[in-house]
Amino acid sequence: MAIWLSILVGVASLVVAVLGGWPVTAAVLGLAGRSRDTDPHQASGEATAALRGGTWIGILERLAVCGAILLGYPAAIAVVVAVKGLGRYPELRNHPAASERFVIGTLASMIWAAAIGVAGQALLSL
């Protein structure tokens, strides 16, 4: 594959992972909010307030996960998970209602980014 085509596939994969991940994650969180397991009194507003900066963290997370897969270094995803978990620990400890939202949002975001990274890697290996 020509180098410019490889760069195009890589950049396109990163863009789709980052931009497409927001509506996917929001949809999953919306579905989870309607779950019977969710206590309506545990307002998602409290969780959202506790997890400030989540949009930017999600963007960087998806960029890192997709990029790690595209570069053939999926072990870097463990670093992303560790940094995010350690960075959010104080907020999650003080706001238990935010924990579920954090886990669901993180998994949805990372699964999306990994899927796009795998698809991009498959295109690059053609």
Backbone as a printed PyTorch tensor [residue, N CA C, xyz], in Angstrom:
tensor([[[  0.8580,  -1.1670,   0.0000],
         [  0.0000,   0.0000,   0.0000],
         [  0.9090,   1.2360,   0.0000]],

        [[  0.5610,   2.1920,  -0.8070],
         [  1.3400,   3.4310,  -0.8870],
         [  1.3160,   4.1470,   0.4630]],

        [[  2.3920,   4.8250,   0.7610],
         [  2.5160,   5.4970,   2.0560],
         [  1.4130,   6.5340,   2.2780]],

        [[  1.0450,   7.2680,   1.2440],
         [  0.0010,   8.2910,   1.4060],
         [ -1.3420,   7.6460,   1.6900]],

        [[ -1.5730,   6.4610,   1.1060],
         [ -2.8300,   5.7600,   1.3570],
         [ -2.8530,   5.2210,   2.7980]],

        [[ -1.7020,   4.7580,   3.2750],
         [ -1.5980,   4.2940,   4.6690],
         [ -1.8690,   5.4420,   5.6350]],

        [[ -1.3150,   6.5940,   5.3400],
         [ -1.5390,   7.7690,   6.1920],
         [ -3.0120,   8.1600,   6.1660]],

        [[ -3.6090,   8.1370,   4.9940],
         [ -5.0240,   8.4790,   4.8640],
         [ -5.9010,   7.5240,   5.6660]],

        [[ -5.6340,   6.2250,   5.5730],
         [ -6.4090,   5.2350,   6.3270],
         [ -6.2150,   5.4520,   7.8290]],

        [[ -4.9730,   5.7100,   8.2460],
         [ -4.7010,   5.9440,   9.6580],
         [ -5.4090,   7.1690,  10.1940]],

        [[ -5.3090,   8.2650,   9.4770],
         [ -5.9540,   9.5110,   9.9100],
         [ -7.4770,   9.3640,   9.8990]],

        [[ -8.0150,   8.7320,   8.8540],
         [ -9.4620,   8.5300,   8.7800],
         [ -9.9470,   7.6580,   9.9400]],

        [[ -9.1880,   6.6230,  10.2700],
         [ -9.5630,   5.7570,  11.3940],
         [ -9.5890,   6.5420,  12.7020]],

        [[ -8.5790,   7.3660,  12.9150],
         [ -8.5220,   8.1660,  14.1360],
         [ -9.6870,   9.1560,  14.2130]],

        [[-10.0060,   9.7720,  13.0940],
         [-11.1110,  10.7400,  13.0650],
         [-12.4450,  10.0480,  13.3460]],

        [[-12.6660,   8.8970,  12.7170],
         [-13.9190,   8.1660,  12.9360],
         [-13.9970,   7.6770,  14.3820]],

        [[-12.8800,   7.2030,  14.9190],
         [-12.8730,   6.7370,  16.3110],
         [-13.2100,   7.8750,  17.2630]],

        [[-12.5960,   9.0260,  17.0560],
         [-12.8000,  10.1560,  17.9650],
         [-14.1870,  10.7590,  17.8010]],

        [[-14.5610,  11.1060,  16.5740],
         [-15.8400,  11.7920,  16.3620],
         [-17.0420,  10.8620,  16.4660]],

        [[-16.8960,   9.6420,  16.0030],
         [-18.0050,   8.6920,  16.0670],
         [-18.2420,   8.1550,  17.4610]],

        [[-17.2280,   8.2070,  18.2920],
         [-17.3540,   7.6690,  19.6380],
         [-18.2770,   8.4650,  20.5340]],

        [[-18.3610,   9.7690,  20.2960],
         [-19.2250,  10.5810,  21.1530],
         [-20.6920,  10.1750,  21.0440]],

        [[-21.2880,  10.1110,  19.8460],
         [-22.6980,   9.7220,  19.7950],
         [-22.9290,   8.2740,  20.2140]],

        [[-21.9690,   7.3960,  19.9380],
         [-22.1120,   5.9990,  20.3570],
         [-22.1340,   5.9140,  21.8790]],

        [[-21.1880,   6.5710,  22.5200],
         [-21.1200,   6.5480,  23.9800],
         [-22.3560,   7.2020,  24.5930]],

        [[-22.7870,   8.3140,  24.0260],
         [-23.9880,   8.9860,  24.5370],
         [-25.2160,   8.0900,  24.4080]],

        [[-25.3220,   7.3660,  23.2970],
         [-26.4630,   6.4660,  23.0990],
         [-26.4390,   5.3190,  24.1080]],

        [[-25.2690,   4.7550,  24.3280],
         [-25.1560,   3.6620,  25.2990],
         [-25.4910,   4.1580,  26.7040]],

        [[-24.9830,   5.3280,  27.0690],
         [-25.2980,   5.8900,  28.3780],
         [-26.7920,   6.1970,  28.5030]],

        [[-27.4070,   6.6370,  27.4080],
         [-28.8450,   6.8830,  27.4200],
         [-29.6400,   5.6100,  27.6440]],

        [[-29.2150,   4.5360,  26.9800],
         [-29.8870,   3.2460,  27.1780],
         [-29.6850,   2.7470,  28.6020]],

        [[-28.5050,   2.9100,  29.1260],
         [-28.2190,   2.4660,  30.4900],
         [-29.0400,   3.2670,  31.5020]],

        [[-29.2800,   4.5260,  31.2000],
         [-30.0740,   5.3690,  32.0960],
         [-31.5230,   4.9500,  32.1700]],

        [[-31.9910,   4.2540,  31.1530],
         [-33.3780,   3.7770,  31.1340],
         [-33.5110,   2.3720,  31.7020]],

        [[-32.4000,   1.7870,  32.1060],
         [-32.3920,   0.4320,  32.6240],
         [-33.1910,   0.3400,  33.9130]],

        [[-33.7880,  -0.8060,  34.1390],
         [-34.5350,  -1.0240,  35.3850],
         [-33.5920,  -1.0930,  36.5810]],

        [[-32.3180,  -1.3760,  36.3140],
         [-31.3300,  -1.4460,  37.3930],
         [-30.9770,  -0.0670,  37.9290]],

        [[-31.2730,   0.9650,  37.1630],
         [-30.8790,   2.3150,  37.5340],
         [-31.9230,   2.9340,  38.4520]],

        [[-31.4670,   3.4620,  39.5460],
         [-32.3420,   4.1470,  40.4880],
         [-32.6040,   5.5560,  39.9560]],

        [[-33.8540,   5.8950,  39.6660],
         [-34.1300,   7.2240,  39.1110],
         [-33.7390,   8.3480,  40.0660]],

        [[-33.6170,   8.0390,  41.3620],
         [-33.2280,   9.0700,  42.3210],
         [-31.7230,   9.3400,  42.2840]],

        [[-30.9660,   8.4250,  41.7190],
         [-29.5280,   8.6370,  41.5270],
         [-29.3870,   9.4030,  40.2160]],

        [[-29.6280,  10.6560,  40.2650],
         [-29.6990,  11.4900,  39.0630],
         [-28.4060,  11.4470,  38.2770]],

        [[-28.5570,  11.3370,  36.9690],
         [-27.3590,  11.3660,  36.1300],
         [-26.7280,  12.7510,  36.1710]],

        [[-27.4830,  13.7350,  36.5960],
         [-26.9220,  15.0800,  36.7430],
         [-25.8110,  15.1060,  37.7780]],

        [[-25.9820,  14.3540,  38.8580],
         [-24.9370,  14.2710,  39.8850],
         [-23.7120,  13.5800,  39.3090]],

        [[-23.9350,  12.5110,  38.5630],
         [-22.8150,  11.7830,  37.9570],
         [-22.1030,  12.6620,  36.9410]],

        [[-22.8570,  13.3810,  36.1390],
         [-22.2610,  14.2580,  35.1370],
         [-21.4570,  15.3700,  35.7870]],

        [[-21.9930,  15.9380,  36.8590],
         [-21.2780,  17.0040,  37.5620],
         [-19.9870,  16.4740,  38.1820]],

        [[-20.0350,  15.2390,  38.6860],
         [-18.8500,  14.6530,  39.3160],
         [-17.7750,  14.3370,  38.2900]],

        [[-18.1790,  14.0080,  37.0750],
         [-17.2280,  13.5890,  36.0420],
         [-17.0030,  14.6930,  35.0130]],

        [[-16.6430,  15.8650,  35.5030],
         [-16.3620,  16.9900,  34.6120],
         [-15.2080,  16.6410,  33.6720]],

        [[-15.2320,  17.2130,  32.4940],
         [-14.1540,  16.9970,  31.5370],
         [-14.2360,  15.6730,  30.8110]],

        [[-15.3260,  14.9630,  30.9830],
         [-15.4670,  13.6380,  30.3880],
         [-15.4030,  13.6300,  28.8710]],

        [[-15.8970,  14.6670,  28.2330],
         [-15.8540,  14.7300,  26.7720],
         [-14.4180,  14.7690,  26.2830]],

        [[-13.6160,  15.6270,  26.8880],
         [-12.2110,  15.7250,  26.4570],
         [-11.4270,  14.4750,  26.8030]],

        [[-11.7100,  13.9130,  27.9620],
         [-11.0280,  12.6750,  28.3410],
         [-11.4070,  11.5630,  27.3680]],

        [[-12.6770,  11.5020,  26.9870],
         [-13.1330,  10.4920,  26.0280],
         [-12.4770,  10.6440,  24.6640]],

        [[-12.3350,  11.8790,  24.2280],
         [-11.6710,  12.1340,  22.9400],
         [-10.2400,  11.6180,  22.9780]],

        [[ -9.5260,  11.9640,  24.0210],
         [ -8.1340,  11.5240,  24.1380],
         [ -8.0340,  10.0090,  24.3090]],

        [[ -8.9550,   9.4500,  25.0510],
         [ -8.9940,   8.0020,  25.2620],
         [ -9.1850,   7.2640,  23.9330]],

        [[-10.1550,   7.6960,  23.1450],
         [-10.4110,   7.0320,  21.8550],
         [ -9.2380,   7.2200,  20.9000]],

        [[ -8.6410,   8.3830,  20.9170],
         [ -7.4660,   8.6400,  20.0860],
         [ -6.3350,   7.6860,  20.4680]],

        [[ -6.0930,   7.5360,  21.7570],
         [ -5.0130,   6.6710,  22.2360],
         [ -5.2950,   5.1950,  21.9510]],

        [[ -6.5280,   4.7450,  22.1650],
         [ -6.8650,   3.3340,  21.9490],
         [ -6.7760,   2.9810,  20.4700]],

        [[ -7.3870,   3.7800,  19.6360],
         [ -7.3410,   3.5240,  18.1920],
         [ -5.9060,   3.6210,  17.6780]],

        [[ -5.1850,   4.6320,  18.1180],
         [ -3.7990,   4.8040,  17.6970],
         [ -2.9230,   3.6430,  18.1170]],

        [[ -3.1200,   3.1330,  19.3330],
         [ -2.3300,   1.9950,  19.8170],
         [ -2.5510,   0.7700,  18.9320]],

        [[ -3.7850,   0.5500,  18.5410],
         [ -4.0750,  -0.6040,  17.6820],
         [ -3.5010,  -0.3920,  16.2910]],

        [[ -3.6590,   0.8090,  15.7520],
         [ -3.1230,   1.0910,  14.4170],
         [ -1.6040,   0.9490,  14.3850]],

        [[ -0.9520,   1.2940,  15.4830],
         [  0.5060,   1.2020,  15.5470],
         [  0.9970,  -0.1970,  15.9170]],

        [[  0.0470,  -1.0920,  16.1630],
         [  0.4240,  -2.4620,  16.4860],
         [  0.9250,  -2.6220,  17.9130]],

        [[  0.4990,  -1.7560,  18.8170],
         [  0.9320,  -1.8070,  20.2080],
         [ -0.2870,  -1.7470,  21.1380]],

        [[ -1.1390,  -2.7950,  21.0820],
         [ -2.3580,  -2.7650,  21.8870],
         [ -2.1080,  -2.7760,  23.3930]],

        [[ -0.9060,  -3.1380,  23.8310],
         [ -0.6080,  -3.1230,  25.2610],
         [ -0.7040,  -1.7090,  25.8300]],

        [[ -0.5740,  -0.7030,  24.9930],
         [ -0.6890,   0.6840,  25.4510],
         [ -2.0910,   0.9930,  25.9720]],

        [[ -3.0580,   0.1820,  25.5920],
         [ -4.4270,   0.3990,  26.0760],
         [ -4.4700,   0.2320,  27.5930]],

        [[ -3.6370,  -0.6520,  28.1320],
         [ -3.5820,  -0.8350,  29.5860],
         [ -3.1440,   0.4600,  30.2730]],

        [[ -2.2550,   1.1950,  29.6440],
         [ -1.8020,   2.4710,  30.2040],
         [ -2.9610,   3.4690,  30.2120]],

        [[ -3.7240,   3.4930,  29.1450],
         [ -4.8720,   4.3970,  29.0560],
         [ -5.8730,   4.0830,  30.1690]],

        [[ -6.1650,   2.8070,  30.3540],
         [ -7.1090,   2.3970,  31.3970],
         [ -6.5790,   2.7800,  32.7770]],

        [[ -5.3060,   2.5390,  33.0100],
         [ -4.7060,   2.8530,  34.3110],
         [ -4.7260,   4.3480,  34.5990]],

        [[ -4.3230,   5.1440,  33.6270],
         [ -4.3000,   6.5930,  33.8260],
         [ -5.7040,   7.1210,  34.0750]],

        [[ -6.6560,   6.6440,  33.3040],
         [ -8.0290,   7.1250,  33.4600],
         [ -8.5940,   6.7050,  34.8190]],

        [[ -8.3900,   5.4570,  35.1870],
         [ -8.9080,   4.9740,  36.4630],
         [ -8.2890,   5.6800,  37.6560]],

        [[ -6.9770,   5.8360,  37.6290],
         [ -6.3040,   6.5170,  38.7350],
         [ -6.6660,   7.9980,  38.7980]],

        [[ -6.8170,   8.6000,  37.6270],
         [ -7.1720,  10.0140,  37.5900],
         [ -8.5750,  10.2890,  38.0830]],

        [[ -9.4840,   9.3520,  37.8660],
         [-10.8780,   9.5310,  38.2730],
         [-11.1880,   8.9810,  39.6640]],

        [[-10.2680,   8.2250,  40.2320],
         [-10.5420,   7.5600,  41.5060],
         [-11.0880,   8.4900,  42.5860]],

        [[-10.4800,   9.6430,  42.8480],
         [-11.0110,  10.5090,  43.9150],
         [-12.4700,  10.9280,  43.6670]],

        [[-12.7930,  11.2420,  42.4270],
         [-14.1720,  11.6520,  42.1050],
         [-15.1370,  10.4790,  42.2790]],

        [[-14.7200,   9.3080,  41.8540],
         [-15.5860,   8.1360,  41.9500],
         [-15.7830,   7.7190,  43.4050]],

        [[-14.7560,   7.8640,  44.2120],
         [-14.8540,   7.5210,  45.6280],
         [-15.8400,   8.4590,  46.3280]],

        [[-15.8210,   9.7270,  45.9570],
         [-16.6940,  10.7130,  46.5960],
         [-18.0980,  10.7460,  46.0210]],

        [[-18.2910,  10.1910,  44.8380],
         [-19.6040,  10.1880,  44.1710],
         [-19.9040,   8.7850,  43.6270]],

        [[-20.3460,   7.8760,  44.4860],
         [-20.5840,   6.4980,  44.0420],
         [-21.5810,   6.3950,  42.8830]],

        [[-22.5110,   7.3290,  42.7820],
         [-23.4890,   7.2870,  41.6900],
         [-22.8120,   7.4550,  40.3330]],

        [[-21.6530,   8.0780,  40.3240],
         [-20.9360,   8.3060,  39.0670],
         [-20.1830,   7.0730,  38.6000]],

        [[-19.9500,   6.1020,  39.4810],
         [-19.1540,   4.9230,  39.1310],
         [-19.7410,   4.1330,  37.9700]],

        [[-21.0470,   3.8930,  38.0260],
         [-21.6910,   3.1270,  36.9580],
         [-21.5850,   3.8710,  35.6310]],

        [[-21.8440,   5.1440,  35.6520],
         [-21.7510,   5.9570,  34.4250],
         [-20.3220,   5.9450,  33.8820]],

        [[-19.3400,   6.0090,  34.7610],
         [-17.9370,   5.9780,  34.3750],
         [-17.5980,   4.6640,  33.6800]],

        [[-17.9870,   3.5510,  34.2710],
         [-17.6590,   2.2350,  33.7010],
         [-18.3610,   2.0410,  32.3650]],

        [[-19.6380,   2.3510,  32.2990],
         [-20.3820,   2.1630,  31.0510],
         [-19.8330,   3.0590,  29.9520]],

        [[-19.6000,   4.3200,  30.2540],
         [-19.0670,   5.2460,  29.2630],
         [-17.6840,   4.8500,  28.7810]],

        [[-16.8390,   4.4360,  29.7150],
         [-15.4850,   4.0220,  29.3480],
         [-15.5130,   2.8010,  28.4430]],

        [[-16.3000,   1.8000,  28.8070],
         [-16.3630,   0.5860,  27.9840],
         [-16.9320,   0.8690,  26.5940]],

        [[-17.9930,   1.6550,  26.5330],
         [-18.5760,   1.9810,  25.2260],
         [-17.5690,   2.7230,  24.3590]],

        [[-16.8980,   3.6900,  24.9480],
         [-15.9160,   4.4870,  24.2210],
         [-14.7450,   3.6340,  23.7370]],

        [[-14.2350,   2.7840,  24.6180],
         [-13.0770,   1.9640,  24.2650],
         [-13.4220,   0.8730,  23.2570]],

        [[-14.5940,   0.2830,  23.3810],
         [-15.0040,  -0.7380,  22.4070],
         [-15.1360,  -0.1140,  21.0250]],

        [[-15.7390,   1.0610,  20.9510],
         [-15.8620,   1.7650,  19.6700],
         [-14.4850,   2.0540,  19.0790]],

        [[-13.6070,   2.6310,  19.8730],
         [-12.2730,   2.9860,  19.3880],
         [-11.4850,   1.7460,  18.9670]],

        [[-11.6020,   0.6700,  19.7320],
         [-10.8980,  -0.5620,  19.3820],
         [-11.4390,  -1.1600,  18.0820]],

        [[-12.7500,  -1.1310,  17.9180],
         [-13.3430,  -1.6590,  16.6860],
         [-12.8760,  -0.8720,  15.4660]],

        [[-12.8330,   0.4370,  15.5800],
         [-12.3640,   1.2610,  14.4650],
         [-10.8710,   1.0180,  14.2340]],

        [[-10.1050,   0.8740,  15.3070],
         [ -8.6790,   0.5900,  15.1690],
         [ -8.4320,  -0.7410,  14.4700]],

        [[ -9.1980,  -1.7520,  14.8300],
         [ -9.0710,  -3.0720,  14.1910],
         [ -9.4650,  -2.9870,  12.7160]],

        [[-10.5360,  -2.2580,  12.4240],
         [-10.9460,  -2.0960,  11.0260],
         [ -9.8630,  -1.3500,  10.2320]],

        [[ -9.3170,  -0.3100,  10.8170],
         [ -8.2430,   0.4280,  10.1530],
         [ -7.0190,  -0.4340,   9.9360]],

        [[ -6.6660,  -1.2220,  10.9330],
         [ -5.5200,  -2.1210,  10.8150],
         [ -5.7630,  -3.1670,   9.7280]],

        [[ -6.9900,  -3.6460,   9.6260],
         [ -7.3260,  -4.6140,   8.5650],
         [ -7.1570,  -3.9750,   7.1960]],

        [[ -7.5970,  -2.7420,   7.0520],
         [ -7.4220,  -2.0360,   5.7670],
         [ -5.9550,  -1.8050,   5.4510]],

        [[ -5.1790,  -1.5090,   6.4750],
         [ -3.7510,  -1.2670,   6.2630],
         [ -3.0060,  -2.5460,   5.8660]],

        [[ -3.5200,  -3.6840,   6.2900],
         [ -2.8210,  -4.9390,   5.9930],
         [ -3.2290,  -5.5320,   4.6380]],

        [[ -4.1260,  -4.8890,   3.9260],
         [ -4.5260,  -5.3940,   2.5940],
         [ -3.3950,  -5.2760,   1.6050]]])
